[in-house]
Amino acid sequence: MNNIDHLIKLANRIGDFFEALPDREEGLAGIANHIQKFWEPRMRIAMLDFLEQQPDGQASTIALSDIALLAITRNKEQLTPKTRTAP
């Protein structure tokens, strides 16, 4: 399994947890907040770079769940490490 596959699995597990919340907006915010707090900057950069190349969140054998994809793309600015310079 390559690194992005592992990150997708992690993001989907987070998404599964927060998708159970009755308020979808709260769930989307919870996913983004969790990733921001607990993922190292290089993990967030790897996911954001992957989504630049694959906006549908589909890797070769795995894909981001709908809720995880939406949470990450909607909160891209929040998830971008502050030390990263714009391309």
WOKALIN-V92258 format. One record per pair of residues at least 12 apart in sequence whose ideal C-beta (glycine too) atoms are under 10 Angstrom apart, sorted by the first residue. I is the first residue (numbers start at 1). GAP is how many residues later the second one is. D is the distance in Angstrom with one decimal. If there is no record, write none. Layout:
I;GAP;D
I;GAP;D
This chain:
1;60;8.7
1;61;8.7
2;57;8.1
2;58;8.6
2;59;9.6
2;60;9.9
3;39;9.7
3;40;8.6
3;43;6.2
3;44;9.8
3;47;9.3
4;42;6.5
4;43;7.5
4;45;8.9
4;46;5.0
4;47;9.9
4;49;9.6
4;50;8.8
4;55;5.6
4;56;9.2
4;58;8.5
5;54;5.9
5;55;8.1
5;56;6.9
5;57;5.3
6;37;9.3
6;40;9.7
6;56;9.4
7;28;9.6
7;32;8.1
7;36;6.1
7;37;9.1
7;39;6.1
7;40;5.3
7;43;7.5
7;52;9.4
7;55;9.9
7;57;9.2
8;39;8.1
8;42;8.2
8;49;7.4
8;50;9.3
8;51;6.0
8;53;9.6
8;54;5.0
8;55;7.0
8;56;5.5
8;57;8.8
8;60;8.0
8;61;9.6
9;53;6.8
9;55;9.7
10;24;9.9
10;25;8.6
10;28;9.4
10;29;7.8
10;33;8.2
10;37;9.1
10;58;9.3
11;20;7.6
11;23;9.5
11;24;7.0
11;28;8.9
11;32;9.7
11;36;6.8
11;46;8.8
11;53;5.9
11;54;7.7
11;56;9.5
11;57;4.3
11;58;8.4
11;60;8.3
11;61;6.8
12;45;9.7
12;50;8.1
12;51;8.5
12;52;6.5
12;53;4.7
12;55;8.8
12;56;5.5
12;57;9.5
13;52;9.4
13;55;8.9
14;16;8.3
14;17;5.4
14;18;9.5
14;19;10.0
14;20;5.3
14;21;6.7
14;24;8.7
14;25;9.4
14;51;9.5
14;53;9.3
14;54;6.7
14;57;8.4
14;58;9.9
15;12;8.2
15;13;9.3
15;15;9.5
15;16;5.7
15;19;9.6
15;20;9.9
15;49;7.7
15;50;4.7
15;51;8.2
15;52;4.5
15;53;3.6
15;54;8.4
15;55;9.0
15;56;6.9
15;57;9.2
16;15;9.9
16;49;7.3
16;51;8.3
16;52;8.6
17;13;8.0
17;14;8.4
17;17;8.3
18;12;4.2
18;13;4.9
18;14;9.4
18;15;9.3
18;16;7.4
18;49;7.1
18;50;8.8
18;53;7.7
19;12;8.5
19;46;7.7
19;47;8.9
19;48;4.9
19;49;8.7
19;52;9.7
24;43;7.9
24;46;9.2
25;49;9.9
27;40;6.6
27;43;9.8
27;44;7.8
28;39;6.9
28;40;9.4
28;42;6.2
28;43;4.5
28;44;9.5
28;46;6.4
28;47;7.7
29;42;7.7
29;45;9.1
29;46;7.8
29;49;9.4
30;41;8.1
31;34;9.8
31;36;6.8
31;37;6.2
31;38;9.9
31;39;8.6
31;40;3.7
31;41;7.5
31;43;9.5
31;44;8.1
31;48;10.0
32;36;9.8
32;38;9.8
32;39;5.1
32;40;7.0
32;41;9.9
32;42;7.4
32;43;3.7
32;44;9.2
32;46;5.7
32;47;6.3
33;38;9.3
33;42;8.5
33;45;8.2
33;46;9.7
34;37;9.2
35;12;7.8
35;33;8.9
35;36;7.8
35;37;7.0
35;40;8.2
35;43;9.0
35;44;6.0
36;39;7.9
36;42;5.9
36;43;5.7
36;44;9.6
36;45;9.3
39;40;8.2
39;42;9.8
40;41;9.0
41;38;9.5
41;39;8.9
41;40;3.7
41;41;8.6
41;42;7.0
41;43;7.3
42;39;8.4
42;42;9.9
43;36;9.9
43;38;9.9
44;28;8.9
44;32;9.7
44;34;9.7
44;35;5.0
44;36;7.1
44;37;6.1
44;40;8.9
45;34;9.1
45;35;7.8
45;36;6.5
45;38;10.0
45;39;6.3
47;17;8.7
47;21;9.6
47;25;6.4
47;29;9.8
47;32;7.7
48;24;7.6
48;25;9.2
48;28;6.3
48;31;6.4
48;32;6.4
48;33;9.2
48;36;8.8
49;38;9.8
50;14;9.0
50;22;9.7
51;13;8.2
51;18;7.8
51;21;6.6
51;22;6.4
51;25;7.9
52;24;9.6
52;35;8.9
55;14;8.8
55;18;7.6
56;13;7.7
57;12;4.2
57;13;9.4
57;15;8.0
57;16;8.3
